[in-house]
């Protein structure tokens, strides 16, 4: 701040001196340049500080959510009152976390709105480029290919280690190891929601506000599982975003591509990707077109409106591969700018292929510098990726089914299985080439570090070349400004000479005008005197007319009062007649009500008599039924007694026969 104030005072001081001095003009131009650079540097530092604070808070929220997810999983296995208390405490923490996230969303939205306002300008695009922006790739000067092009500086272990702090790794039969963010438990969360879209020379690029966004929205694919929520399947090819698009004149929607598209590398995708891979309407995020360039979480429509928006839009997906780069085409840049009433900021995308996550989890977030968008996109296409696994796997998903409107065509799923099998065989060959499983980790680390050093050297060379180009552009701009300043000074001198000549002419003209004005003033005074006499006569006539009008209005008022009195008398008579008719109607209603009351009492007495008769009949019926039941019970008791007597008689006979038999046997034995 002090340096900026000093430069401003110096500029004002020098501006007050003789501007015709070439040395003073040169020094003034230099101080103005330094002042502009200091102001731009201060603004850039303020943006970076605000961005870093927001990213740090977002990272803390996601880590806290991940810890809560782990504690929740532990509580699912706990029992008793202690578990209930912990569950209640966990709910309180989750509520506090939601409040923090809401506050952060407001700060982030305000900061991004200011950033977007600062970045607004007329785009340099024109003609064919302006028509193609957002829909097709725009040919631009690209940096030379890296000498170690295609060599990985990282592998899937980068995903496994970096994302573990924000969610859980699971194992599936169809997709291998998949990752589920802890944020999936938040109400309304879904991929490509917490962030915003920007238009670049690589198409529509997603700028995520989440700390894991550098990985999950630029590599791999997403899938919505029945009863489980969203999961992310790793992939090794970087893109500005892996989404399909839908659009209309009023709304725009986007949905993540499913995991089966990983079976095709460097493939072009158009509107057929939605039906071929079964992308459901519930996968989409829809927003009104006038909110498309804003932070989107607060503007996305509820999921309940997805079916309606899906029917009112058409697919506009256009994904193409250009060398190592992927272009993501969707809505038209011109249509978005026209709907907003202003040009959408357009950025040159610069990819850092050599940077990989380190101890600072926020180092991978995108950086805006003027109209340059710098994004970390490490090369992760390693042959041994299929041989790696997370250090911690929470569980297995045996029957994970993706929510789709229609089943997949068999050849699509088969193609993914074949691709995964080829990756597995390739990983086994890579293990053998690196000395087997025991030496694999050490050799793998050496290869990645070597590739990273080469990529870093190339990036440094490219940055120096870009800096030289910017300096040349700045020098040319300064020369142009100096030439413009000279032309302006010459124009100012010419304007001064013209103003002096015009002033002399104006003085001569003013003298002639003064004489003409004196003559005109005398004539105006004579005319004014005559006009005053005429106005006096008119005023007298008007006063007489006013008196006459007052007499006429008084007579009209008296007549109006008489008519009003007559009308009041008529209204009173009509009101009296109405009251009499109302009284007669009330008396008639009372008589009718009395007659109705008498009829109701008679009907009530008749109903009571009928009910009494019915009750007596029911009592008699109950009595007869009770007597018949008693007779039946008596008959049943008699039958039971008879059967008991017969059974007793039969037992006596059986015992007698038994005794006779025993007596005969004893007699036989005695003989």
C-alpha positions as CSV (number, residue, x, y, z in Angstrom):
1,X,0.0,0.0,0.0
2,X,2.8,2.4,0.9
3,X,4.6,1.8,-2.5
4,X,1.3,2.4,-4.4
5,X,0.7,5.7,-2.4
6,X,4.3,6.8,-3.1
7,X,4.0,6.1,-6.8
8,X,0.7,8.0,-7.0
9,X,2.2,11.1,-5.2
10,X,5.2,10.9,-7.5
11,X,3.0,10.8,-10.6
12,X,0.9,13.8,-9.4
13,X,4.1,15.7,-8.7
14,X,5.7,15.1,-12.0
15,X,2.4,15.8,-13.8
16,X,2.5,19.3,-12.3
17,X,5.9,20.0,-13.8
18,X,6.6,20.9,-17.4
19,X,5.1,18.1,-19.5
20,X,7.0,19.2,-22.6
21,X,10.3,17.8,-21.1
22,X,11.1,14.4,-22.8
23,X,12.8,13.1,-19.7
24,X,9.8,14.1,-17.5
25,X,7.4,12.4,-19.9
26,X,9.5,9.2,-19.9
27,X,9.7,9.2,-16.1
28,X,6.0,9.8,-15.9
29,X,5.3,6.9,-18.2
30,X,7.6,4.7,-16.2
31,X,5.9,5.6,-12.9
32,X,2.5,5.1,-14.4
33,X,3.5,1.6,-15.6
34,X,5.0,0.8,-12.1
35,X,1.8,2.1,-10.5
36,X,-0.4,-0.1,-12.8
37,X,1.8,-3.2,-12.1
38,X,1.7,-2.5,-8.3
39,X,-2.1,-2.2,-8.4
40,X,-2.4,-5.4,-10.5
41,X,-0.1,-7.3,-8.2
42,X,-2.0,-6.1,-5.1
43,X,-5.3,-7.3,-6.7
44,X,-3.8,-10.6,-7.7
45,X,-2.4,-11.2,-4.1
46,X,-5.8,-10.3,-2.7
47,X,-7.5,-12.8,-5.0
48,X,-5.0,-15.5,-4.2
49,X,-5.4,-14.9,-0.5
50,X,-9.2,-15.1,-0.7
51,X,-9.0,-18.2,-2.9
52,X,-6.6,-19.8,-0.4
53,X,-8.8,-19.1,2.6
54,X,-11.9,-20.4,0.9
55,X,-10.1,-23.6,-0.3
56,X,-8.6,-24.2,3.2
57,X,-12.0,-23.9,4.8
58,X,-13.5,-26.2,2.1
59,X,-10.7,-28.7,2.7
60,X,-11.4,-28.6,6.5
61,X,-15.1,-29.2,5.9
62,X,-14.5,-32.2,3.7
63,X,-12.0,-33.7,6.1
64,X,-14.4,-33.2,9.0
65,X,-17.2,-34.8,6.9
66,X,-14.9,-37.8,6.2
67,X,-14.1,-38.2,9.9
68,X,-17.8,-38.1,10.7
69,X,-18.4,-40.7,8.0
70,X,-15.8,-43.0,9.7
71,X,-17.4,-42.5,13.1
72,X,-20.8,-43.1,11.7
73,X,-19.6,-46.4,10.3
74,X,-18.2,-47.4,13.7
75,X,-21.5,-46.4,15.4
76,X,-23.4,-48.8,13.1
77,X,-21.6,-51.6,14.8
78,X,-21.9,-50.2,18.4
79,X,-24.8,-51.0,20.7
80,X,-26.6,-49.4,23.7
81,X,-27.2,-45.9,25.1
82,X,-23.6,-44.9,24.5
83,X,-24.0,-45.4,20.8
84,X,-27.2,-43.3,20.9
85,X,-25.4,-40.5,22.7
86,X,-22.6,-40.6,20.1
87,X,-25.1,-40.6,17.3
88,X,-26.8,-37.5,18.7
89,X,-23.4,-35.8,19.1
90,X,-22.6,-36.7,15.5
91,X,-25.9,-35.2,14.3
92,X,-25.0,-32.0,16.1
93,X,-21.6,-31.9,14.5
94,X,-23.2,-32.5,11.1
95,X,-25.6,-29.6,11.7
96,X,-22.7,-27.3,12.6
97,X,-20.8,-28.5,9.6
98,X,-23.8,-27.6,7.3
99,X,-23.8,-24.1,8.8
100,X,-20.1,-23.7,8.1
101,X,-20.6,-24.9,4.6
102,X,-23.5,-22.5,4.1
103,X,-21.4,-19.6,5.3
104,X,-18.5,-20.7,3.1
105,X,-20.8,-21.0,0.1
106,X,-21.9,-17.4,0.6
107,X,-18.3,-16.1,0.8
108,X,-17.2,-18.2,-2.1
109,X,-20.2,-17.0,-4.2
110,X,-19.5,-13.3,-3.3
111,X,-15.8,-13.7,-4.2
112,X,-16.4,-15.5,-7.5
113,X,-19.0,-12.8,-8.4
114,X,-16.4,-10.1,-7.8
115,X,-13.8,-12.1,-9.7
116,X,-16.1,-12.6,-12.6
117,X,-17.0,-8.9,-12.7
118,X,-13.3,-8.0,-12.8
119,X,-12.6,-10.6,-15.6
120,X,-15.5,-9.4,-17.8
121,X,-14.3,-7.9,-21.0
122,X,-15.0,-8.1,-24.7
123,X,-13.6,-11.4,-25.9
124,X,-10.9,-11.3,-28.6
125,X,-12.8,-13.9,-30.5
126,X,-14.5,-12.8,-33.7
127,X,-16.1,-14.3,-36.8
128,X,-15.9,-18.0,-37.1
129,X,-14.1,-18.3,-33.7
130,X,-17.0,-16.5,-31.9
131,X,-19.5,-18.8,-33.5
132,X,-17.5,-22.0,-32.6
133,X,-16.7,-21.0,-29.0
134,X,-18.2,-23.4,-26.5
135,X,-19.3,-25.8,-29.3
136,X,-16.1,-26.7,-31.2
137,X,-12.4,-26.6,-30.8
138,X,-10.8,-23.2,-31.6
139,X,-7.4,-23.5,-33.3
140,X,-4.8,-21.5,-31.2
141,X,-1.1,-21.5,-30.8
142,X,-0.2,-24.3,-28.4
143,X,3.1,-24.9,-26.7
144,X,5.4,-27.4,-28.2
145,X,4.8,-31.0,-27.0
146,X,6.7,-32.1,-24.0
147,X,9.9,-34.2,-24.6
148,X,8.6,-36.8,-22.3
149,X,5.1,-36.8,-23.8
150,X,2.9,-39.6,-22.5
151,X,5.3,-40.6,-19.7
152,X,3.5,-40.7,-16.4
153,X,4.5,-38.5,-13.5
154,X,2.0,-40.2,-11.2
155,X,-0.3,-43.2,-11.1
156,X,-3.4,-44.5,-9.4
157,X,-1.7,-44.5,-6.0
158,X,-2.0,-40.7,-6.3
159,X,-5.8,-41.1,-6.3
160,X,-5.8,-43.8,-3.6
161,X,-3.7,-41.7,-1.1
162,X,-5.1,-38.2,-1.9
163,X,-8.8,-39.1,-1.8
164,X,-8.7,-41.2,1.3
165,X,-9.0,-38.1,3.5
166,X,-12.4,-37.2,1.9
167,X,-14.2,-40.5,1.6
168,X,-14.0,-44.3,1.4
169,X,-12.5,-46.8,-1.1
170,X,-14.7,-49.8,-2.0
171,X,-14.2,-52.8,-4.2
172,X,-16.6,-53.9,-6.9
173,X,-16.5,-56.8,-9.3
174,X,-17.4,-54.8,-12.4
175,X,-15.2,-51.6,-11.8
176,X,-12.5,-52.6,-9.4
177,X,-11.7,-50.1,-6.7
178,X,-14.2,-47.2,-6.5
179,X,-14.3,-44.1,-4.3
180,X,-17.3,-42.6,-2.5
181,X,-17.0,-39.1,-1.0
182,X,-18.3,-38.5,2.5
183,X,-20.2,-35.6,1.0
184,X,-22.6,-38.1,-0.6
185,X,-24.5,-38.2,2.7
186,X,-25.3,-34.4,2.4
187,X,-28.8,-33.6,1.3
188,X,-28.9,-32.8,-2.5
189,X,-25.2,-33.6,-3.1
190,X,-24.3,-34.8,-6.6
191,X,-21.2,-34.6,-8.9
192,X,-20.5,-31.4,-10.9
193,X,-22.7,-29.3,-8.5
194,X,-20.3,-27.4,-6.2
195,X,-18.4,-25.1,-8.6
196,X,-18.9,-23.2,-11.9
197,X,-18.3,-23.5,-15.7
198,X,-15.9,-21.4,-17.6
199,X,-15.3,-21.2,-21.4
200,X,-11.7,-21.9,-22.5
201,X,-9.9,-22.9,-25.7
202,X,-10.5,-26.5,-24.6
203,X,-14.2,-26.0,-24.3
204,X,-16.3,-25.8,-21.2
205,X,-14.1,-26.4,-18.1
206,X,-15.3,-27.3,-14.6
207,X,-13.9,-25.3,-11.7
208,X,-14.7,-27.2,-8.6
209,X,-14.9,-25.7,-5.1
210,X,-14.2,-29.1,-3.5
211,X,-10.7,-30.1,-2.5
212,X,-10.9,-33.4,-4.4
213,X,-12.3,-31.8,-7.5
214,X,-8.9,-31.8,-9.3
215,X,-9.2,-35.6,-9.6
216,X,-12.8,-36.7,-9.7
217,X,-14.1,-34.2,-12.2
218,X,-11.3,-34.4,-14.7
219,X,-10.3,-38.1,-14.6
220,X,-12.5,-41.1,-14.3
221,X,-16.3,-41.4,-14.4
222,X,-19.2,-41.3,-12.0
223,X,-22.1,-43.7,-11.4
224,X,-25.3,-43.6,-9.3
225,X,-25.9,-46.9,-7.5
226,X,-29.2,-48.2,-6.2
227,X,-29.4,-47.7,-2.5
228,X,-25.8,-46.6,-2.3
229,X,-25.5,-43.2,-3.9
230,X,-22.8,-41.8,-6.2
231,X,-19.4,-43.5,-6.6
232,X,-16.3,-42.5,-8.7
233,X,-14.4,-44.9,-10.9
234,X,-10.7,-43.9,-11.5
235,X,-9.5,-43.1,-15.0
236,X,-6.1,-42.0,-16.4
237,X,-7.1,-39.5,-19.2
238,X,-7.6,-35.8,-18.3
239,X,-10.4,-33.6,-19.7
240,X,-11.9,-30.3,-18.8
241,X,-14.9,-32.3,-17.7
242,X,-16.4,-35.7,-18.5
243,X,-20.1,-34.8,-19.0
244,X,-22.8,-35.0,-21.6
245,X,-25.0,-31.9,-22.2
246,X,-28.6,-31.0,-22.8
247,X,-29.9,-27.5,-23.7
248,X,-32.8,-25.3,-24.8
249,X,-33.5,-21.6,-25.1
250,X,-34.1,-21.4,-21.3
251,X,-32.3,-24.2,-19.6
252,X,-28.9,-26.1,-19.7
253,X,-28.2,-29.5,-18.1
254,X,-25.2,-31.7,-17.7
255,X,-24.6,-35.2,-16.4
256,X,-21.4,-37.3,-15.7
257,X,-20.5,-39.9,-18.2
258,X,-20.9,-43.5,-16.8
259,X,-17.9,-45.9,-16.1
260,X,-18.6,-47.9,-19.3
261,X,-17.2,-45.1,-21.4
262,X,-13.7,-45.8,-19.9
263,X,-13.6,-48.7,-22.3
264,X,-12.9,-46.3,-25.1
265,X,-9.9,-44.0,-25.1
266,X,-9.5,-40.9,-27.4
267,X,-13.1,-41.4,-28.5
268,X,-15.5,-38.8,-29.8
269,X,-18.8,-38.6,-28.0
270,X,-22.0,-36.9,-29.4
271,X,-25.7,-37.0,-28.5
272,X,-25.8,-40.8,-28.9
273,X,-23.8,-41.3,-25.7
274,X,-26.9,-40.6,-23.6
275,X,-29.0,-43.4,-25.0
276,X,-26.1,-45.8,-25.8
277,X,-24.9,-45.9,-22.1
278,X,-28.3,-45.4,-20.4
279,X,-27.8,-42.0,-18.7
280,X,-30.9,-41.4,-16.7
281,X,-32.7,-38.0,-16.3
282,X,-31.9,-38.2,-12.6
283,X,-28.2,-37.9,-13.3
284,X,-28.5,-34.4,-14.7
285,X,-28.1,-31.0,-13.1
286,X,-30.3,-28.4,-14.7
287,X,-30.1,-24.6,-14.3
288,X,-31.7,-21.6,-16.0
289,X,-29.4,-20.2,-18.7
290,X,-29.1,-16.8,-17.1
291,X,-27.4,-18.4,-14.1
292,X,-25.0,-20.7,-16.1
293,X,-21.8,-18.6,-15.5
294,X,-22.5,-18.2,-11.8
295,X,-21.6,-20.5,-8.8
296,X,-24.1,-23.2,-9.5
297,X,-25.0,-25.0,-6.2
298,X,-27.5,-22.3,-5.2
299,X,-29.0,-22.0,-8.7
300,X,-29.5,-25.7,-9.7
301,X,-33.1,-26.8,-10.0
302,X,-34.5,-29.5,-7.6
303,X,-34.2,-33.1,-8.8
304,X,-38.0,-33.4,-8.9
305,X,-38.0,-31.1,-12.0
306,X,-35.5,-33.2,-13.9
307,X,-38.0,-35.2,-15.9
308,X,-39.7,-32.0,-17.1
309,X,-36.4,-30.3,-18.0
310,X,-35.2,-33.4,-19.7
311,X,-38.3,-33.5,-22.0
312,X,-37.9,-29.8,-22.8
313,X,-34.2,-30.0,-23.8
314,X,-32.2,-31.8,-26.5
315,X,-28.7,-33.4,-26.3
316,X,-25.9,-31.1,-27.4
317,X,-22.8,-33.1,-26.4
318,X,-19.7,-32.7,-28.6
319,X,-16.5,-34.2,-27.0
320,X,-13.4,-34.5,-29.3
321,X,-9.8,-35.5,-28.8
322,X,-7.0,-33.3,-30.3
323,X,-3.7,-34.9,-29.7
324,X,-3.2,-35.3,-25.9
325,X,-6.0,-32.8,-25.2
326,X,-9.8,-33.4,-24.9
327,X,-12.2,-30.7,-26.1
328,X,-15.6,-30.6,-24.3
329,X,-18.3,-28.9,-26.4
330,X,-21.7,-28.1,-25.1
331,X,-23.7,-24.8,-25.0
332,X,-22.8,-22.0,-27.4
333,X,-20.7,-19.2,-26.1
334,X,-22.7,-16.7,-28.0
335,X,-26.0,-18.0,-26.7
336,X,-24.8,-17.8,-23.1
337,X,-23.5,-14.2,-23.6
338,X,-26.7,-13.2,-25.3
339,X,-28.8,-14.5,-22.5
340,X,-26.7,-12.8,-19.9
341,X,-26.6,-9.5,-21.8
342,X,-22.8,-9.4,-21.5
343,X,-19.8,-11.4,-22.8
344,X,-18.9,-14.4,-20.7
345,X,-15.2,-14.4,-19.7
346,X,-13.0,-16.5,-22.0
347,X,-9.8,-18.1,-20.8
348,X,-6.7,-19.6,-22.3
349,X,-6.2,-23.0,-20.6
350,X,-2.7,-23.9,-19.5
351,X,-2.2,-27.5,-18.3
352,X,0.6,-28.4,-15.9
353,X,1.3,-32.0,-16.7
354,X,4.2,-32.4,-14.3
355,X,2.7,-31.3,-10.9
356,X,1.3,-34.0,-8.6
357,X,-0.3,-33.8,-5.1
358,X,2.2,-33.2,-2.3
359,X,1.8,-32.4,1.4
360,X,-0.3,-29.3,0.6
361,X,-3.7,-30.7,-0.5
362,X,-4.7,-27.2,-1.9
363,X,-1.8,-26.9,-4.4
364,X,-3.8,-28.7,-7.1
365,X,-6.7,-26.2,-7.2
366,X,-7.0,-24.1,-10.4
367,X,-5.5,-20.6,-10.6
368,X,-6.8,-17.6,-12.5
369,X,-4.3,-15.0,-13.7
370,X,-6.0,-12.4,-15.9
371,X,-7.4,-14.4,-18.8
372,X,-5.1,-17.3,-18.2
373,X,-6.5,-20.4,-16.4
374,X,-3.7,-22.6,-14.9
375,X,-4.8,-26.2,-14.0
376,X,-2.8,-29.1,-12.7
377,X,-3.3,-32.1,-15.0
378,X,-0.6,-34.7,-14.1
379,X,-0.1,-37.5,-16.6
380,X,-1.4,-40.7,-14.8
381,X,-1.4,-43.1,-17.7
382,X,0.9,-45.7,-16.1
383,X,1.0,-49.3,-17.4
384,X,1.0,-50.7,-13.9
385,X,-2.2,-48.9,-12.6
386,X,-4.2,-52.1,-12.5
387,X,-1.7,-53.7,-10.1
388,X,-2.2,-51.0,-7.5
389,X,-4.7,-51.0,-4.7
390,X,-5.7,-48.5,-1.9
391,X,-4.0,-48.9,1.5
392,X,-7.4,-49.1,3.2
393,X,-10.6,-50.6,1.6
394,X,-13.7,-50.2,3.7
395,X,-15.7,-53.0,2.1
396,X,-17.0,-54.7,-1.0
397,X,-20.0,-54.0,-3.2
398,X,-21.1,-57.4,-4.6
399,X,-24.4,-56.5,-6.1
400,X,-23.8,-52.9,-7.1
401,X,-26.4,-51.9,-9.8
402,X,-26.4,-48.6,-11.6
403,X,-29.6,-46.7,-11.9
404,X,-30.4,-46.7,-15.7
405,X,-33.7,-46.1,-17.6
406,X,-32.9,-49.2,-19.8
407,X,-30.4,-52.1,-19.5
408,X,-27.0,-51.8,-21.3
409,X,-26.4,-53.3,-24.7
410,X,-24.3,-56.5,-24.0
411,X,-21.4,-55.4,-26.2
412,X,-20.9,-52.3,-24.1
413,X,-20.4,-54.1,-20.8
414,X,-18.3,-56.8,-22.6
415,X,-16.0,-54.1,-24.1
416,X,-15.3,-52.7,-20.6
417,X,-14.5,-56.1,-19.3
418,X,-12.1,-56.8,-22.1
419,X,-10.4,-53.4,-21.5
420,X,-10.0,-54.2,-17.8
421,X,-8.5,-57.6,-18.6
422,X,-6.1,-56.0,-21.1
423,X,-5.1,-53.5,-18.3
424,X,-4.5,-56.3,-15.9
425,X,-2.3,-58.2,-18.3
426,X,-0.4,-55.0,-19.1
427,X,0.1,-54.4,-15.4
428,X,1.6,-57.9,-15.0
429,X,4.0,-57.3,-17.8
430,X,5.0,-53.9,-16.2
431,X,5.6,-55.7,-12.9
432,X,7.9,-58.2,-14.5
433,X,9.8,-55.4,-16.4
434,X,10.3,-53.5,-13.1
435,X,11.8,-56.5,-11.3
436,X,8.8,-58.2,-9.9
437,X,6.6,-57.4,-6.9
438,X,9.4,-57.0,-4.4
439,X,11.3,-54.3,-6.4
440,X,8.2,-52.8,-7.9
441,X,7.6,-50.0,-5.5
442,X,11.2,-48.7,-5.5
443,X,11.6,-48.9,-9.3
444,X,8.1,-47.3,-9.8
445,X,9.0,-44.4,-7.6
446,X,12.3,-43.9,-9.5
447,X,10.5,-43.9,-12.9
448,X,7.9,-41.4,-11.7
449,X,10.5,-39.0,-10.2
450,X,12.6,-39.1,-13.3
451,X,9.5,-38.3,-15.5
452,X,8.5,-35.5,-13.1
453,X,11.9,-33.8,-13.3
454,X,11.8,-33.9,-17.1
455,X,8.2,-32.5,-17.1
456,X,9.2,-29.8,-14.6
457,X,12.1,-28.8,-16.7
458,X,9.9,-28.5,-19.8
459,X,7.3,-26.6,-17.9
460,X,10.0,-24.1,-16.6
461,X,11.2,-23.7,-20.2
462,X,7.7,-23.1,-21.4
463,X,7.0,-20.6,-18.7
464,X,10.1,-18.7,-19.6
465,X,9.1,-18.6,-23.2
466,X,5.6,-17.4,-22.2
467,X,7.2,-14.8,-19.9
468,X,9.4,-13.6,-22.8
469,X,6.4,-13.4,-25.0
470,X,4.4,-11.4,-22.4
471,X,7.4,-9.0,-22.0
472,X,7.6,-8.5,-25.8
473,X,3.8,-7.8,-25.8
474,X,4.2,-5.3,-22.9
475,X,7.0,-3.5,-24.7
476,X,5.0,-3.3,-27.9
477,X,2.0,-2.0,-25.9
478,X,4.2,0.6,-24.2
479,X,5.5,1.8,-27.6
480,X,2.0,2.0,-28.9
481,X,0.9,4.0,-25.8
482,X,3.9,6.4,-26.3
483,X,2.9,6.9,-29.9
484,X,-0.7,7.5,-28.9
485,X,0.4,10.0,-26.2
486,X,2.5,11.9,-28.7
487,X,-0.4,12.0,-31.1
488,X,-2.7,13.2,-28.3
489,X,-0.2,16.0,-27.3
490,X,-0.1,17.2,-31.0
491,X,-3.8,17.1,-31.1
492,X,-4.1,19.1,-27.9
493,X,-1.7,21.8,-29.3
494,X,-3.7,22.0,-32.6
495,X,-6.9,22.3,-30.5
496,X,-5.4,25.1,-28.5
497,X,-4.6,27.1,-31.7
498,X,-8.0,26.5,-33.0
499,X,-9.6,27.6,-29.7
500,X,-7.5,30.9,-29.8
501,X,-8.7,31.7,-33.3
502,X,-12.2,30.9,-32.4
503,X,-12.0,33.1,-29.3
504,X,-11.0,36.1,-31.4
505,X,-13.9,35.5,-33.8
506,X,-16.2,35.1,-30.8
507,X,-15.1,38.5,-29.4
508,X,-15.9,40.3,-32.7
509,X,-19.2,38.5,-32.9
510,X,-20.0,39.4,-29.3
511,X,-19.6,43.1,-29.9
512,X,-22.0,43.0,-32.9
513,X,-24.4,40.9,-30.8
514,X,-24.3,43.5,-28.0
515,X,-25.4,46.2,-30.4
516,X,-28.1,44.1,-31.8
517,X,-29.2,43.2,-28.3
518,X,-29.5,46.9,-27.3
519,X,-31.8,47.7,-30.2
520,X,-33.8,44.5,-29.5
521,X,-34.0,45.5,-25.8
522,X,-35.6,48.9,-26.6
523,X,-38.1,47.2,-28.8
524,X,-38.9,44.7,-26.1
525,X,-39.5,47.5,-23.6
526,X,-42.0,49.2,-25.9
527,X,-43.8,45.9,-26.5
528,X,-43.9,45.2,-22.8
529,X,-45.6,48.5,-22.0
530,X,-48.3,47.8,-24.6
531,X,-48.7,44.3,-23.3
532,X,-49.1,45.5,-19.7
533,X,-52.0,47.7,-20.8
534,X,-53.6,44.8,-22.6
535,X,-53.2,42.5,-19.6
536,X,-54.8,45.1,-17.3
537,X,-57.9,45.2,-19.6
538,X,-58.0,41.5,-19.8
539,X,-57.8,41.2,-15.9
540,X,-60.8,43.5,-15.5
541,X,-62.8,41.4,-17.9
542,X,-61.7,38.2,-16.1
543,X,-62.8,39.6,-12.7
544,X,-66.3,40.4,-14.0
545,X,-66.5,37.0,-15.6
546,X,-65.4,35.4,-12.2
547,X,-68.2,37.3,-10.4
548,X,-70.8,36.1,-12.9
549,X,-69.5,32.5,-12.7
550,X,-69.8,32.7,-8.9
551,X,-73.5,33.8,-9.0
552,X,-74.3,30.9,-11.5
553,X,-72.5,28.3,-9.3
554,X,-74.4,29.5,-6.2
555,X,-77.7,29.1,-8.1
556,X,-76.7,25.7,-9.3
557,X,-75.7,24.7,-5.7
558,X,-79.1,25.7,-4.3
559,X,-80.9,23.7,-7.1
560,X,-78.6,20.7,-6.4
561,X,-79.3,20.8,-2.6
562,X,-83.1,20.8,-3.4
563,X,-82.7,17.7,-5.7
564,X,-80.5,16.1,-3.0
565,X,-83.2,16.6,-0.3
566,X,-85.9,15.1,-2.6
567,X,-83.7,12.1,-3.3
568,X,-83.0,11.7,0.4
569,X,-86.8,11.7,1.2
570,X,-87.3,9.1,-1.6
571,X,-84.5,6.9,-0.2
572,X,-86.0,7.1,3.3
573,X,-89.4,6.1,2.1
574,X,-87.9,3.2,0.2
575,X,-85.9,2.2,3.3
576,X,-89.1,2.2,5.4
577,X,-90.9,0.0,2.8
578,X,-87.9,-2.3,2.8
579,X,-88.0,-2.6,6.6
580,X,-91.7,-3.4,6.6
581,X,-91.2,-6.1,4.0
582,X,-88.3,-7.5,6.0
583,X,-90.3,-7.6,9.2
584,X,-93.1,-9.5,7.3
585,X,-90.6,-11.9,5.9
586,X,-89.1,-12.4,9.4
587,X,-92.6,-13.1,10.9
588,X,-93.2,-15.6,8.0
589,X,-89.9,-17.3,8.7
590,X,-90.6,-17.6,12.4
591,X,-94.0,-19.2,11.7
592,X,-92.4,-21.6,9.2
593,X,-89.7,-22.4,11.8
594,X,-92.3,-23.2,14.5
595,X,-94.1,-25.5,12.1
596,X,-90.9,-27.2,11.2
597,X,-90.0,-27.6,14.9
598,X,-93.4,-29.2,15.6
599,X,-92.9,-31.6,12.6
600,X,-89.4,-32.4,13.8
601,X,-90.7,-33.2,17.4
602,X,-93.4,-35.4,16.0
603,X,-90.9,-37.2,13.8
604,X,-88.6,-37.6,16.8
605,X,-91.3,-39.1,18.9
606,X,-92.2,-41.5,16.1
607,X,-88.5,-42.5,15.7
608,X,-88.3,-43.1,19.5
609,X,-91.4,-45.3,19.5
610,X,-89.9,-47.3,16.6
611,X,-86.6,-47.6,18.4
612,X,-88.4,-48.8,21.6
613,X,-90.3,-51.4,19.6
614,X,-87.2,-52.5,17.8
615,X,-85.3,-52.8,21.2
616,X,-88.2,-54.9,22.6
617,X,-88.1,-57.1,19.5
618,X,-84.3,-57.5,19.8
619,X,-84.6,-58.3,23.5
620,X,-87.2,-61.0,22.8
621,X,-85.0,-62.3,20.0
622,X,-82.0,-62.4,22.3
623,X,-84.1,-64.2,25.0
624,X,-85.3,-66.8,22.5
625,X,-81.7,-67.3,21.2
626,X,-80.5,-67.7,24.8
627,X,-83.2,-70.3,25.6
628,X,-82.4,-72.2,22.4
629,X,-78.7,-72.1,23.3
630,X,-79.5,-73.4,26.8
631,X,-81.5,-76.2,25.4
632,X,-78.7,-77.1,23.0
633,X,-76.2,-77.0,25.9
634,X,-78.5,-79.3,28.0
635,X,-78.9,-81.7,25.1
636,X,-75.2,-81.7,24.6
637,X,-74.7,-82.4,28.4
638,X,-77.2,-85.3,28.3
639,X,-75.4,-86.7,25.3
640,X,-72.1,-86.4,27.1
641,X,-73.5,-88.1,30.2
642,X,-75.0,-90.9,28.2
643,X,-71.7,-91.4,26.4
644,X,-69.8,-91.3,29.7
645,X,-72.2,-93.9,31.2
646,X,-71.8,-96.1,28.2
647,X,-68.0,-95.8,28.4
648,X,-68.1,-96.6,32.2
649,X,-70.3,-99.6,31.5
650,X,-68.0,-100.8,28.8
651,X,-65.0,-100.4,31.1
652,X,-66.8,-102.4,33.8
653,X,-67.5,-105.2,31.3
654,X,-63.9,-105.1,30.1
655,X,-62.6,-105.3,33.7
656,X,-65.0,-108.1,34.5
657,X,-63.9,-110.0,31.5
658,X,-60.3,-109.4,32.5
659,X,-61.0,-110.6,36.1
660,X,-62.8,-113.7,34.7
661,X,-59.8,-114.4,32.5
662,X,-57.4,-114.0,35.4
663,X,-59.5,-116.3,37.6
664,X,-59.6,-119.0,34.9
665,X,-55.8,-118.8,34.5
666,X,-55.3,-119.1,38.3
667,X,-57.6,-122.1,38.4
668,X,-55.7,-123.7,35.5
669,X,-52.4,-123.0,37.3
670,X,-53.8,-124.5,40.6
671,X,-54.8,-127.7,39.0
